[in-house]
Each structure stands twice: as C-alpha cells, then as structure tokens.
Amino acid sequence: MTRTTTSNHQKIVKAVIPAAGFGTRMLPITKALPKEMLPVAGKPLIQYAVEEAAASGIETVILVVRNHESLIAAHFAPDQELESFLVDHHQLATADVVRRLARFADLQFVKQERPLGLAHAISCARPFMREREAFVVLLPDVIMVSDEPVTRQLMSAHESDGGSVVAIRQVEPQDVERHGIVTIERSQGFSSMKSVRVTGLVEKPSARNAPSLFGVFGRYLLEPAIWDSIARTNPDSRGEIQLTDALNILCRTETLSGLRFKAHHYDAGDRLGYLKANIELSLSDAQLRPSLLEYLAGLQS
C-alpha cells in the first residue's frame, strides 16, 4: 500500500545539482571544460540551474562535482578586482551582473570520485541534508524557460499533495529511448489533469516496450525516503545506479507524482539541443535579435 510522506511540509530550501559527469556527448570540449560551464547565450549551463533554484526560494545549492570545483566556484565567487574595473570604466550594468553571481544562493561542493550514475551522485549530497528533509534536484543540461520556475511548480505540487514529484511531459514515440518513462495510474479526465500518480518508471525503453509516452525532464522533488530506495537499487549493466531505478522502487511504497510542467525546455546536453538553446535564447535578447534574425535569414537564401 502506498504511503504519503510529506516531511511535515517543511519549507524546502536545498537543491542538488549533479555536475560530475564526463560530458561525453559534447567531447572534445568537455575533456578540459566541464559541460556545466559551456556557455548558452552568454551564461554557463550551471547558472541557469542555480538561477532557477534561487528564483524558487532555494537557499542552499549543493553541487556534486568531479574535479572542476574551482572553475564553477570561481564563476560564482565575488571578484572585487573585476567589479572595480567595470565600475571604473562606467560599465555599471555589467558590474551588477557580475556582483549578483555571488548572491544567488549558498553554494556547497561535494565530490563524486567516480561517475557511478545519477542516483549515486545525488547520494553524495546526503551529508548536507537534515534527517527528514525533502529537497529538489535540477539537471543542469536541461534549461527550463517559464514565467513560474519549474522547480517552484514542483514545490507547489508537493505543498498541495505531498510525496515526491517529478517533472513529466509527453514525448514523441521516436524520442522515448532518450528518456526515463513513467507508468501512470489512469483515471477519468486524465487529459486535463495537471498531476498524475506514477506507479513505475523505466530508463530509456524502446518505443515498443514503453509503458507510456510521458518522459521525465530533469527536475525532481524528493522526499527523504529516496535514500533507502537508492540504497536498495542495484547497479545497471554499466555499473551505474540510476535515479529512474531508485524512483521505481520508491513508488512501490511511497507517493510519487508526475507534474505536467509548464515551460519551454531545451536539452542542451547534446550538440543539436545545445545549438538550438543558443540560437533561441539569444533571440530573446532584444539587442541581438534583429542582427541574428538577419543573419539566419541570410543562411536560408
């Protein structure tokens, strides 16, 4: 029987951002530069995730890193010399942008010594959590653009219904193999429901074997029961402990909801998605848009 755990609806103030992978889909640049520091429309991927967390009310962000802590830390650290230079050269708006980097949230770093899967990366952050504390997870190569941050949408669903929550969206059949896919509890009026009960998950199934067309999109709100589920999760064929598998265990005894989030998303973790994110987000810059549109139109002629 499924139980609902709500951590007594304590305010969620911590986020985990896994940033310890090899970034193999973006090699060779990710050999020396962590994928999370690749720029999209002038900002590194990791900044989009930290900004979303901060805009959702998160106070502490735990970054799980491999060996590039200094690069990410330096990006968000105060830089008085740079700020003074910008102010002296009357670049006040840019100085303010740099100054705000250090104010988004309290950043904490923990190392994942080996890339042993997403669930293992998340478990590295456990020492930073209180005993019965729910938290959110943001995958930094998924950029979400929305009026209300997707992380905040998950938090609202949790406040309303309790339990753990994952961000889901319907995908095309040919894209099923790129996602964790959920099994959903069918009910009357499903097409108009914002949240659905998740009764199972499978990692990147074939289209023929997929239990639905709803995929998980890089945002999670996890109750502390996830720690036991991760501990009970067996490594996959590559020796990695996957979060999808841990959630599949979790939903057997705990409430797990799928929130049909409202946002435009970009998978910036592969080359095509990365290019699309750069182009479309650059077009949202009022200064760049006219010249960029003119350039793109020229490419079509």
Stockholm file with secondary structure:
# STOCKHOLM 1.0

chainA/1-301         MTRTTTSNHQKIVKAVIPAAGFGTRMLPITKALPKEMLPVAGKPLIQYAVEEAAASGIETVILVVRNHESLIAAHFAPDQELESFLVDHHQLATADVVRRLARFADLQFVKQERPLGLAHAISCARPFMREREAFVVLLPDVIMVSDEPVTRQLMSAHESDGGSVVAIRQVEPQDVERHGIVTIERSQGFSSMKSVRVTGLVEKPSARNAPSLFGVFGRYLLEPAIWDSIARTNPDSRGEIQLTDALNILCRTETLSGLRFKAHHYDAGDRLGYLKANIELSLSDAQLRPSLLEYLAGLQS
#=GR chainA/1-301 SS CCBCCCGGGCCCCEEEEEECSCCGGGTTGGGTSCGGGCEETTEEHHHHHHHHHHHTTCCEEEEEESSCHHHHHHHHSCCHHHHHHHHHTTCHHHHHHHHHGGGSCEEEEEECSSCCCHHHHHHTTGGGSCTTCCEEEECTTEEEECSSCHHHHHHHHHHHHCSEEEEEEECCGGGGGGSEEEEECCCTTGGGCSEEEEEEEEESCCTTTCSCSEEEEEEEEECTTHHHHHHTCCCCTTSCCCHHHHHHHHTTTBCEEEEECCSEEEETTSHHHHHHHHHHHHHTSTTTHHHHHHHHHHHHC
#=GC SS_cons         CCBCCCGGGCCCCEEEEEECSCCGGGTTGGGTSCGGGCEETTEEHHHHHHHHHHHTTCCEEEEEESSCHHHHHHHHSCCHHHHHHHHHTTCHHHHHHHHHGGGSCEEEEEECSSCCCHHHHHHTTGGGSCTTCCEEEECTTEEEECSSCHHHHHHHHHHHHCSEEEEEEECCGGGGGGSEEEEECCCTTGGGCSEEEEEEEEESCCTTTCSCSEEEEEEEEECTTHHHHHHTCCCCTTSCCCHHHHHHHHTTTBCEEEEECCSEEEETTSHHHHHHHHHHHHHTSTTTHHHHHHHHHHHHC
//
